[in-house]
């Protein structure tokens, strides 16, 4: 699950690099749902 979310974040970061705010929101959401995966 966390790996899929991480891949989605990477793809969205490349597709919409101008949407930095959304990237931050997704990063925070990912950190909340899988903190161990990031650490």
N, C-alpha and C positions, 0 to 999 in steps of 0.2 A: 504494500500500500504506500508506504513512505517513498519507496524507490519510484513508483509511478508518479507520485506528486512531484518529486524532485525533477523527473524528466519533463513533466508538464511545465514546470517553472522555467526550465532551461529553454524549452521551445517557445514559450510565451515571451521570454526575455529577448529572443532573437526576432520573433515576429513583430512584437510591438515594443521596441526599445525606447520609443518616445513616451510610453506610458509608465514612467518610473514610479508613479504613485501606486498604480495597481500592482506593480512588481513588489513593492514594499509590503503591501497588504497581503499578497500571496505568501511572501517570505515569512511574515509574522504568523499567518495561519498555519503554515507548514511547521514553524518552530513550536507552535502550541500543540499541534497534533502529533508531531514526531520529534520531540526535542532530543531524544537519544540518538536518532538517526543523524541529525546534524552534528551533534557533539562527537 
